[in-house]
Amino acid sequence: MDSEHLEAYLAGELDESGRHQVEHALRHDAKLRESFVAQAQMAAALRLLLGPGGGQSKEAFEQGVVARLRSEGAGERVFAKSVLLEIVEEREGKRPIRWPDLVKTGIISAAASIGLMLLFQSIIFREGSADSGARVGSRPIEMFTARIERSDNLVWSAESLPRVRNDGWLAPGLLRLESGLAVIALNSGATVLVEGPADLSIEAGNRLFLKSGRLTAEVPPLASGFTVNTPRLNAVDIGTRFGVSVEANGDSELHVMEGEVEVSRTSGNAVGLRLREGLAVRADGRTRTELTPVDYSGEGFTLRLGSPTEVHPALQYTFDESVGAIVEDSGRDHLFDVPLVATGELDRSPRRAAGRRGGGLVFQPGETLDVPLSREFRLNEAHTFSFWLKLPAKVGQSGEERILEYGREGLAWRVSCNLDPGRGMRGALRVECGGGFLTGCTDLADGNWHHVAYRYLGGVDLVSNVHLFIDGKPETISASSPGTPSEGRVGNLRLGGGDREGFQGWIDHLGLYREATDTPSLQGLADSKLE
């Protein structure tokens, strides 16, 4: 049975015999059920994007949806359905209903008429809630996707205050900046300087919606594709710096200070333009006209607010000592020099070897390096780990390869290379604590050096307060399970693991930061040149 039959069923275009055929097939074909739910989600998504009276015509679809998809980085002729669904979920704050949800809640059973689905088409998207078990998928889990790095005379509206944490992290939803200036760093590494008054929403780690106000965007190469949507235009960065202003009625202007930006109308005449440095365009309410060139006035945007705060690791090992039994701590306090070989444990210690930059350590399963930490290090406080890692390609293994453990017996943050297909992508970074875990998507076990980092923002929810990074880019989460980070003192940092779960490979330039380090700083570490 093809998709046209399912579309006709959803549209109510089949006679009674045709409906019975579809329902019988759905009860006995798992793949068809998945396709059916996906198409139902798509239908609901289109209704939300087209809006009341949007119609189903090709013209309405192209004007109201395709332009939006292009702004999200989709191609000119094709797009992924997941992109459309992601936009809707983020804009509406909703999670799509899936077939297992319907079965578990009793809405659908194997014996029930599949026709009941039609009663729920209008609510095929529902309010988001945390899953109780492992979550496997391709969408990033990013509750906090941006943080205020610097500000001047910043005043938020009363409605916005619940979405602004004391440490500057911003929760999803519309934010109203009454006055002042704010430099906001997104998880992708892009930064925006917002001038109040302004209304904006951080919709993903590399995308925001500016409803009104002015901003200046700075986009490093690793964040290329950063997108600003406004009520009138979509701007996708392929350069380094641009400014956007949006008036109260939604009319918008784009001014390119450096590099290039792809710009198009949000609806109507969605023909895109590539705007170079020193050029500017305006999009007003006349949706069928092309974007209007205007005089460039990029110098009118605020370009800088203070200087970035330089971050320093509390503990850092470069492993550059060519010989000797002591591994030197070059971190902020220089307090944690440790012996490379513990007493009586010559055969259980890693060896010095060439690293990513200078010297490094090479580990075999069962080899460990232990660092006793002072009581000031706390398990449930914000922190960041950053290091270079190289793992040989592995075939036919399962479980995990423990890279490091930050904590004491039974209470610890564990960082490993995942080899369990039931817990996400094989070979990917896995971070766990308090009974929960997150697994990324990048295969680390490929014989190449990778820069690996994770940061914990603080807070009780592991899944929404931990970000994974590989080679400077935020990781998509392939699987996760909720957990609550443990409390109390850390006690110990251990590199490596036991005979069965320990890792085989190289590690270099490890740093521990006692804060949730900003993305640009992490990208600077990942971009560091070979010495």
Secondary structure per residue as TSV (DSSP state, phi and psi in degrees):
chain	resnum	aa	ss	phi	psi
A	1	M	-	360.0	129.4
A	2	D	-	-95.7	176.2
A	3	S	H	-66.2	-25.8
A	4	E	H	-63.7	-36.4
A	5	H	H	-64.7	-41.0
A	6	L	H	-66.7	-39.7
A	7	E	H	-62.6	-42.3
A	8	A	H	-64.7	-38.9
A	9	Y	H	-62.4	-46.6
A	10	L	H	-63.6	-33.6
A	11	A	T	-82.9	-3.5
A	12	G	T	72.3	28.4
A	13	E	-	-96.3	-3.4
A	14	L	S	-92.6	150.1
A	15	D	-	-78.3	-179.3
A	16	E	H	-60.9	-41.3
A	17	S	H	-62.8	-43.9
A	18	G	H	-63.6	-40.5
A	19	R	H	-62.3	-42.4
A	20	H	H	-63.4	-36.9
A	21	Q	H	-64.1	-44.9
A	22	V	H	-63.9	-45.2
A	23	E	H	-63.9	-38.2
A	24	H	H	-64.2	-43.5
A	25	A	H	-64.0	-39.8
A	26	L	H	-64.6	-35.4
A	27	R	H	-68.8	-21.6
A	28	H	H	-118.6	3.1
A	29	D	-	-132.3	103.3
A	30	A	H	-62.5	-41.6
A	31	K	H	-64.8	-37.2
A	32	L	H	-66.1	-37.0
A	33	R	H	-62.2	-42.5
A	34	E	H	-60.8	-42.6
A	35	S	H	-64.4	-39.0
A	36	F	H	-63.0	-47.7
A	37	V	H	-63.3	-40.8
A	38	A	H	-60.8	-42.6
A	39	Q	H	-69.3	-33.9
A	40	A	H	-65.7	-39.7
A	41	Q	H	-62.5	-42.7
A	42	M	H	-60.9	-43.2
A	43	A	H	-61.4	-42.9
A	44	A	H	-66.0	-39.9
A	45	A	H	-61.8	-42.7
A	46	L	H	-63.8	-38.7
A	47	R	H	-63.4	-40.0
A	48	L	H	-67.0	-40.9
A	49	L	H	-74.2	-38.1
A	50	L	H	-75.2	-29.9
A	51	G	-	79.5	174.0
A	52	P	T	-58.1	131.9
A	53	G	T	73.4	11.4
A	54	G	-	-67.3	-23.9
A	55	G	-	77.4	173.0
A	56	Q	S	-116.9	13.3
A	57	S	-	-71.4	158.6
A	58	K	H	-60.2	-38.4
A	59	E	H	-63.7	-43.5
A	60	A	H	-63.5	-40.3
A	61	F	H	-63.2	-46.4
A	62	E	I	-65.8	-39.5
A	63	Q	I	-77.0	-36.2
A	64	G	I	-97.0	-18.6
A	65	V	I	-123.0	-51.2
A	66	V	I	-59.3	-39.3
A	67	A	H	-60.8	-39.2
A	68	R	H	-65.1	-42.4
A	69	L	H	-63.9	-39.2
A	70	R	H	-62.3	-36.7
A	71	S	H	-67.6	-20.5
A	72	E	T	-89.1	5.0
A	73	G	T	97.1	8.8
A	74	A	-	-75.7	161.3
A	75	G	-	-73.9	173.0
A	76	E	S	-69.9	-35.7
A	77	R	S	-108.9	-26.7
A	78	V	-	-131.2	161.2
A	79	F	-	-151.4	156.8
A	80	A	-	-85.1	136.1
A	81	K	H	-58.9	-34.0
A	82	S	H	-61.3	-30.2
A	83	V	H	-64.5	-46.4
A	84	L	H	-60.8	-46.7
A	85	L	H	-64.0	-37.7
A	86	E	H	-63.6	-42.1
A	87	I	H	-58.5	-47.6
A	88	V	H	-64.1	-45.4
A	89	E	H	-61.0	-41.8
A	90	E	H	-72.4	-40.7
A	91	R	H	-68.6	-40.3
A	92	E	H	-93.5	-7.8
A	93	G	T	65.5	35.9
A	94	K	E	-123.1	157.5
A	95	R	E	-115.0	135.0
A	96	P	E	-70.5	138.3
A	97	I	-	-72.5	135.9
A	98	R	-	-116.9	163.0
A	99	W	H	-52.7	-47.3
A	100	P	H	-58.8	-32.8
A	101	D	H	-60.6	-42.7
A	102	L	H	-67.8	-38.0
A	103	V	H	-68.4	-45.8
A	104	K	H	-64.5	-35.3
A	105	T	T	-85.3	-1.2
A	106	G	T	83.9	2.2
A	107	I	S	-67.3	-38.2
A	108	I	S	-126.0	136.8
A	109	S	-	-132.1	168.2
A	110	A	T	-61.3	-28.7
A	111	A	T	-93.7	-11.6
A	112	A	S	-78.6	158.4
A	113	S	-	-71.3	126.6
A	114	I	G	-64.9	-17.4
A	115	G	G	-58.9	-20.1
A	116	L	G	-60.8	-22.5
A	117	M	G	-55.9	-33.0
A	118	L	G	-62.4	-28.4
A	119	L	G	-69.3	-20.3
A	120	F	G	-111.0	7.1
A	121	Q	G	-61.1	-34.0
A	122	S	G	-72.0	-14.9
A	123	I	G	-124.1	33.0
A	124	I	S	-65.5	-16.9
A	125	F	E	-108.2	134.0
A	126	R	E	-128.4	169.9
A	127	E	E	-61.1	138.7
A	128	G	-	-67.0	146.4
A	129	S	-	-151.8	156.0
A	130	A	-	-72.8	135.9
A	131	D	-	-72.7	149.8
A	132	S	S	-86.7	-18.3
A	133	G	S	-120.5	-167.2
A	134	A	-	-61.7	140.8
A	135	R	E	-114.5	122.9
A	136	V	E	-117.6	128.7
A	137	G	S	178.4	-173.1
A	138	S	S	-114.7	4.4
A	139	R	S	-90.7	138.2
A	140	P	-	-63.6	143.3
A	141	I	-	-100.9	102.0
A	142	E	-	-138.5	87.2
A	143	M	S	-72.2	-43.5
A	144	F	-	-107.9	106.8
A	145	T	-	-110.6	1.0
A	146	A	E	-157.8	156.1
A	147	R	E	-141.6	144.6
A	148	I	E	-74.6	119.7
A	149	E	E	-94.3	-38.8
A	150	R	E	-146.4	155.3
A	151	S	E	-155.8	163.9
A	152	D	E	-145.6	118.1
A	153	N	E	51.7	45.0
A	154	L	E	-79.7	127.8
A	155	V	E	-131.4	117.7
A	156	W	E	-95.0	154.7
A	157	S	-	-69.2	158.8
A	158	A	T	-60.6	-35.2
A	159	E	T	-68.5	-26.1
A	160	S	T	-84.6	-24.2
A	161	L	G	-54.8	-39.5
A	162	P	G	-63.1	-18.1
A	163	R	G	-93.9	0.6
A	164	V	B	-113.9	109.2
A	165	R	-	-72.8	159.5
A	166	N	T	-60.7	-29.1
A	167	D	T	-89.2	7.2
A	168	G	S	96.9	-9.7
A	169	W	E	-70.7	139.4
A	170	L	E	-109.2	125.8
A	171	A	-	-81.8	160.1
A	172	P	S	-61.8	157.6
A	173	G	S	121.1	166.0
A	174	L	E	-71.0	130.7
A	175	L	E	-114.0	136.2
A	176	R	E	-113.4	111.2
A	177	L	E	-92.7	106.8
A	178	E	E	-68.5	-42.7
A	179	S	E	-163.0	167.8
A	180	G	E	94.6	-172.3
A	181	L	E	-127.4	146.3
A	182	A	E	-143.3	132.3
A	183	V	E	-97.1	117.5
A	184	I	E	-112.4	124.8
A	185	A	E	-100.1	125.8
A	186	L	E	-90.4	160.9
A	187	N	T	-61.5	-24.0
A	188	S	T	-72.4	-20.0
A	189	G	S	109.6	-13.7
A	190	A	-	-69.6	146.8
A	191	T	E	-126.2	146.4
A	192	V	E	-128.4	137.6
A	193	L	E	-102.4	111.1
A	194	V	E	-101.1	134.2
A	195	E	E	-106.8	123.0
A	196	G	E	-79.0	152.2
A	197	P	E	-78.1	145.1
A	198	A	E	-157.6	149.0
A	199	D	E	-119.4	125.1
A	200	L	E	-148.5	162.2
A	201	S	E	-137.5	126.0
A	202	I	E	-83.8	110.0
A	203	E	E	-97.2	-21.6
A	204	A	E	-163.4	174.6
A	205	G	T	-65.7	-12.2
A	206	N	T	-136.8	24.8
A	207	R	E	-152.9	140.2
A	208	L	E	-140.3	161.3
A	209	F	E	-115.5	120.5
A	210	L	E	-103.7	107.7
A	211	K	E	-79.2	-38.2
A	212	S	E	-159.9	155.9
A	213	G	E	110.8	-162.9
A	214	R	E	-134.8	144.8
A	215	L	E	-148.8	155.9
A	216	T	E	-121.0	127.3
A	217	A	E	-106.1	135.4
A	218	E	E	-117.0	123.6
A	219	V	-	-127.1	111.9
A	220	P	-	-75.6	166.7
A	221	P	G	-55.6	-38.4
A	222	L	G	-67.3	-17.5
A	223	A	G	-105.5	15.2
A	224	S	T	-53.4	140.0
A	225	G	T	98.7	0.6
A	226	F	-	-55.2	133.8
A	227	T	E	-121.9	135.2
A	228	V	E	-116.0	119.7
A	229	N	E	-100.8	141.6
A	230	T	-	-129.2	173.9
A	231	P	S	-61.5	-18.3
A	232	R	S	-117.0	-26.2
A	233	L	E	-143.4	163.2
A	234	N	E	-122.7	129.5
A	235	A	E	-122.1	123.9
A	236	V	E	-116.6	119.0
A	237	D	E	-76.0	133.5
A	238	I	S	-130.7	22.1
A	239	G	S	-134.6	-129.5
A	240	T	S	-131.7	-35.6
A	241	R	E	-149.3	135.6
A	242	F	E	-154.4	161.4
A	243	G	E	-120.5	144.7
A	244	V	E	-130.7	135.1
A	245	S	E	-127.2	139.7
A	246	V	E	-131.1	124.4
A	247	E	-	-81.2	171.1
A	248	A	T	-59.5	-31.7
A	249	N	T	-86.9	3.5
A	250	G	S	96.8	-14.1
A	251	D	-	-58.4	137.1
A	252	S	E	-132.1	149.2
A	253	E	E	-128.7	148.1
A	254	L	E	-126.2	128.6
A	255	H	E	-125.2	125.5
A	256	V	E	-99.7	114.5
A	257	M	E	-85.6	-40.6
A	258	E	E	-143.6	147.9
A	259	G	S	75.0	-146.3
A	260	E	E	-138.3	152.9
A	261	V	E	-137.5	135.5
A	262	E	E	-90.1	127.7
A	263	V	E	-132.0	143.9
A	264	S	E	-152.1	161.9
A	265	R	E	-68.1	151.4
A	266	T	S	-69.6	-34.4
A	267	S	S	-146.9	167.6
A	268	G	S	82.6	-127.9
A	269	N	S	-75.2	94.3
A	270	A	-	-95.4	19.6
A	271	V	-	-62.2	124.9
A	272	G	-	-84.1	154.0
A	273	L	E	-124.3	151.2
A	274	R	E	-106.9	112.0
A	275	L	E	-99.8	128.1
A	276	R	E	-97.1	171.4
A	277	E	T	-52.7	133.8
A	278	G	T	87.2	5.8
A	279	L	-	-114.2	160.0
A	280	A	E	-150.9	150.7
A	281	V	E	-137.3	163.3
A	282	R	E	-128.9	140.1
A	283	A	E	-121.0	118.1
A	284	D	-	-110.2	-163.9
A	285	G	S	-76.8	-4.2
A	286	R	-	-84.3	86.9
A	287	T	T	-69.5	-17.5
A	288	R	T	-92.2	-5.2
A	289	T	S	-92.7	161.7
A	290	E	-	-74.2	163.3
A	291	L	-	-60.4	141.0
A	292	T	E	-96.6	121.7
A	293	P	E	-63.9	139.7
A	294	V	-	-132.8	165.8
A	295	D	-	-63.1	135.6
A	296	Y	-	-69.9	131.9
A	297	S	-	-142.5	45.0
A	298	G	G	-61.8	-24.6
A	299	E	G	-67.6	-13.9
A	300	G	G	-79.9	-11.0
A	301	F	S	-86.9	145.9
A	302	T	-	-71.1	123.8
A	303	L	-	-100.9	-23.1
A	304	R	-	-148.9	144.7
A	305	L	-	-139.1	100.1
A	306	G	S	64.6	-165.5
A	307	S	-	-121.1	146.2
A	308	P	-	-58.7	142.9
A	309	T	-	-75.4	128.7
A	310	E	-	-80.6	127.3
A	311	V	-	-99.6	144.9
A	312	H	-	-128.9	136.2
A	313	P	-	-70.1	143.3
A	314	A	S	-71.3	-29.8
A	315	L	E	-140.0	135.1
A	316	Q	E	-148.5	131.9
A	317	Y	E	-121.6	118.7
A	318	T	-	-93.9	-16.8
A	319	F	-	58.9	28.8
A	320	D	-	-87.0	-3.6
A	321	E	-	-64.5	123.4
A	322	S	S	-74.1	-29.9
A	323	V	S	-143.1	176.5
A	324	G	S	104.7	158.7
A	325	A	S	-93.9	-0.7
A	326	I	E	-111.0	132.3
A	327	V	E	-96.2	119.9
A	328	E	-	-89.1	136.2
A	329	D	-	-90.0	116.8
A	330	S	-	-105.5	22.2
A	331	G	S	-74.1	-170.5
A	332	R	S	-58.6	-39.0
A	333	D	S	-106.3	-9.3
A	334	H	-	52.4	44.2
A	335	L	-	-105.9	-8.8
A	336	F	-	-124.8	45.2
A	337	D	-	-63.2	139.2
A	338	V	E	-137.2	152.3
A	339	P	E	-70.9	137.7
A	340	L	S	-70.5	-34.5
A	341	V	S	-117.9	114.5
A	342	A	-	-73.2	156.4
A	343	T	T	-57.3	125.1
A	344	G	T	74.1	13.6
A	345	E	-	-126.6	38.4
A	346	L	G	-57.4	-39.1
A	347	D	G	-84.6	0.7
A	348	R	G	-113.0	12.4
A	349	S	S	-111.9	147.2
A	350	P	-	-68.6	168.1
A	351	R	E	-115.4	153.1
A	352	R	E	-71.0	144.9
A	353	A	E	-158.6	171.4
A	354	A	E	-64.9	136.7
A	355	G	-	-109.1	-167.1
A	356	R	S	-70.2	-36.7
A	357	R	S	-135.6	102.5
A	358	G	S	76.1	-135.7
A	359	G	E	-83.0	163.9
A	360	G	E	-154.1	-169.8
A	361	L	E	-123.5	145.6
A	362	V	E	-117.0	132.7
A	363	F	E	-114.4	148.1
A	364	Q	-	-117.4	155.8
A	365	P	T	-51.8	133.3
A	366	G	T	96.3	-13.6
A	367	E	-	-93.3	134.6
A	368	T	E	-138.4	158.9
A	369	L	E	-132.2	120.4
A	370	D	E	-108.0	135.7
A	371	V	E	-124.3	105.7
A	372	P	E	-68.4	130.8
A	373	L	-	-110.8	153.0
A	374	S	-	-71.5	165.0
A	375	R	T	-70.7	-7.9
A	376	E	T	-69.7	-20.3
A	377	F	-	-81.0	120.4
A	378	R	B	-117.8	141.5
A	379	L	T	-63.0	-37.7
A	380	N	T	-99.0	18.3
A	381	E	S	-99.9	151.5
A	382	A	-	-56.2	140.4
A	383	H	E	-160.3	166.6
A	384	T	E	-140.5	135.8
A	385	F	E	-112.1	139.7
A	386	S	E	-140.6	131.8
A	387	F	E	-163.8	163.0
A	388	W	E	-97.5	141.1
A	389	L	E	-140.8	139.4
A	390	K	E	-133.2	124.1
A	391	L	-	-121.0	136.0
A	392	P	-	-68.6	153.9
A	393	A	-	-61.9	138.1
A	394	K	-	-127.8	141.4
A	395	V	-	-129.9	136.3
A	396	G	S	74.2	18.6
A	397	Q	-	-101.6	166.9
A	398	S	-	-142.5	170.3
A	399	G	S	88.0	-118.2
A	400	E	E	-156.2	164.0
A	401	E	E	-122.0	108.4
A	402	R	E	-70.4	121.9
A	403	I	E	-93.4	-48.2
A	404	L	E	-153.3	158.6
A	405	E	E	-134.2	126.2
A	406	Y	E	-116.0	93.4
A	407	G	E	153.9	-165.2
A	408	R	E	-117.8	175.3
A	409	E	T	-51.4	120.9
A	410	G	T	82.7	-15.0
A	411	L	E	-133.4	98.9
A	412	A	E	-161.4	155.6
A	413	W	E	-86.4	127.2
A	414	R	E	-116.5	129.5
A	415	V	E	-117.2	125.6
A	416	S	E	-147.8	168.8
A	417	C	E	-94.7	118.7
A	418	N	E	-76.6	127.5
A	419	L	-	-122.3	12.5
A	420	D	-	-103.4	108.4
A	421	P	G	-62.8	-18.8
A	422	G	G	-77.9	-6.9
A	423	R	G	-122.7	30.6
A	424	G	S	111.2	-167.6
A	425	M	S	-61.8	131.8
A	426	R	T	-65.9	135.7
A	427	G	T	82.6	-1.4
A	428	A	-	-86.6	163.3
A	429	L	E	-67.4	132.6
A	430	R	E	-127.3	130.0
A	431	V	E	-121.1	131.3
A	432	E	E	-139.5	150.9
A	433	C	E	-170.4	145.6
A	434	G	T	60.5	30.6
A	435	G	T	86.9	-6.1
A	436	G	E	-114.8	171.2
A	437	F	E	-157.2	162.4
A	438	L	E	-133.3	140.3
A	439	T	E	-125.0	132.7
A	440	G	-	-81.6	-161.1
A	441	C	S	-123.1	-15.2
A	442	T	S	-84.1	129.1
A	443	D	-	-76.1	110.3
A	444	L	-	-82.8	-22.6
A	445	A	-	-86.6	62.0
A	446	D	S	-124.0	8.7
A	447	G	S	82.0	6.8
A	448	N	S	-114.7	156.6
A	449	W	E	-73.1	137.5
A	450	H	E	-133.8	142.9
A	451	H	E	-86.8	125.0
A	452	V	E	-118.3	135.6
A	453	A	E	-152.7	150.0
A	454	Y	E	-141.0	149.7
A	455	R	E	-131.0	142.2
A	456	Y	E	-111.6	123.2
A	457	L	-	-81.2	-7.7
A	458	G	-	89.3	161.4
A	459	G	S	111.3	167.4
A	460	V	S	-90.4	-15.2
A	461	D	-	-99.7	110.8
A	462	L	H	-60.8	-48.1
A	463	V	H	-62.6	-42.1
A	464	S	H	-89.8	-4.3
A	465	N	H	-118.6	12.0
A	466	V	E	-124.1	132.8
A	467	H	E	-117.9	134.6
A	468	L	E	-105.8	142.9
A	469	F	E	-134.8	135.9
A	470	I	E	-127.2	125.0
A	471	D	T	54.2	36.8
A	472	G	T	86.0	-4.0
A	473	K	E	-109.9	139.2
A	474	P	E	-60.4	137.5
A	475	E	-	-83.1	139.2
A	476	T	-	-73.9	141.3
A	477	I	-	-92.0	121.0
A	478	S	S	-88.0	-23.9
A	479	A	E	-161.9	151.1
A	480	S	E	-157.7	160.9
A	481	S	E	-145.4	134.8
A	482	P	-	-66.5	150.8
A	483	G	-	-162.3	164.7
A	484	T	-	-117.1	115.6
A	485	P	-	-53.5	142.0
A	486	S	-	-68.6	159.9
A	487	E	-	-106.2	170.7
A	488	G	S	99.2	-178.2
A	489	R	B	-75.8	152.9
A	490	V	-	-73.3	-54.6
A	491	G	-	92.4	-53.4
A	492	N	E	-153.9	147.3
A	493	L	E	-115.5	123.9
A	494	R	E	-119.5	126.1
A	495	L	E	-95.5	136.7
A	496	G	E	88.2	-176.0
A	497	G	-	-156.8	-166.0
A	498	G	-	-74.4	-177.3
A	499	D	T	-60.9	-33.2
A	500	R	T	-95.4	-38.1
A	501	E	T	-105.7	-2.7
A	502	G	B	-70.4	158.3
A	503	F	-	-98.5	156.0
A	504	Q	-	-113.8	117.3
A	505	G	E	160.3	-168.0
A	506	W	E	-114.6	148.4
A	507	I	E	-138.1	146.5
A	508	D	E	-152.7	154.9
A	509	H	E	44.6	66.6
A	510	L	E	-91.6	131.0
A	511	G	E	-130.3	140.8
A	512	L	E	-117.8	119.5
A	513	Y	E	-107.6	135.7
A	514	R	S	-92.1	49.3
A	515	E	S	-166.6	165.4
A	516	A	-	-83.8	92.8
A	517	T	-	-62.4	140.5
A	518	D	-	-69.0	155.4
A	519	T	H	-61.6	-45.3
A	520	P	H	-55.0	-36.9
A	521	S	H	-67.2	-41.7
A	522	L	H	-64.0	-38.4
A	523	Q	H	-68.4	-31.4
A	524	G	H	-63.7	-38.2
A	525	L	H	-68.5	-39.6
A	526	A	H	-70.0	-27.1
A	527	D	T	-89.0	-3.5
A	528	S	-	-58.1	137.3
A	529	K	-	-79.6	155.6
A	530	L	-	-65.1	137.6
A	531	E	-	-91.8	360.0
